[in-house]
């Protein structure tokens, strides 16, 4: 069974990407004028100018703390979005699904927990939409139109995804949000296929990716315009203050189980759509309740998600997503 070309990236520019990376430092050439505190930055590259422009303001950080999410338009240029989409298409094209029927259920209580899923924390693996198959197990349409997502170590095992995931802009963003010693935990490419793109019920990321204390940031990159019609995100502003409701963990003896701490229903009446343009990143607090509805339109809604934790926090051994010891987490 072919799962992916996971040997694509074991070394990158002469280094082992699994080893922690040294922090980048910025040296800015400045000219000081007589006016108090006036600084002019000169000879800056486009990337450095973008980095300075993308540094979060106090007002943005306050909004994130209040709402539990932050929408940053034009965070990624269109060319980078297209490059990621092309690479995902190539990965699917080279994927042989014969003998594999691993469906990613978008409902927590029926989430597929087979070994293929549980072993994907340090792999590139493919998961089908729930409605992709006929009753006899054959695909209703081509595999390219049947995949729900690819996960969960694209950022470490593929050159294109590594480059997209490890930029100065993203490093600065998570630093501004208080992640002092970042580790890139999980990446997912989500297709939200036309007409069969499944619903993802209301949840918060901490249910599936938990640390003690909770030091997790989710980044949701829109690679295409996301609208109500094609299944954009919906979120409950301020809902992150409701606390942790459940954890999806590995069960003793194999499989998984859902530990429920609060079974009160989500206040769905407070959900608001987050319609965004291509190139936008939506920053998600670990406890923010959010969902996406079915895509019954003729357009896909492709997105890339990246979750970053702080190395200072404890990552429990019963979290469903785990890695083998020979592939530890790394930062930027």
Secondary structure, 3 states (H helix, E strand, C coil): CCCCCCCCCCEECCEECCCCCCCCCCCCCEEECCCCCCEEECCCCHHHHHHHHHCCCHHHHHHHHHHCEEEECCCCCHHHHHHHHHHHHHHHHHCCCCCCCCECCCCHHHCCCCHHHHCCCCCEEEEECCCCECCCCCECCCHHHCEEEEEECHHHHCHHHHHHHCCHHHHHHHHHCCCCCEEEEEEEEECCCCCCECCEEEECHHHCCCEECCCEEEEEEECCCECCCCCCEEEECCHHHHCCCEEEEECCCCCEEEEECCCCCCCHHHEEEECECCCCEEEEECCCCEEECCECCCCCCCEEEEEEEECCCEECCCECCCCCCCCCCCCC
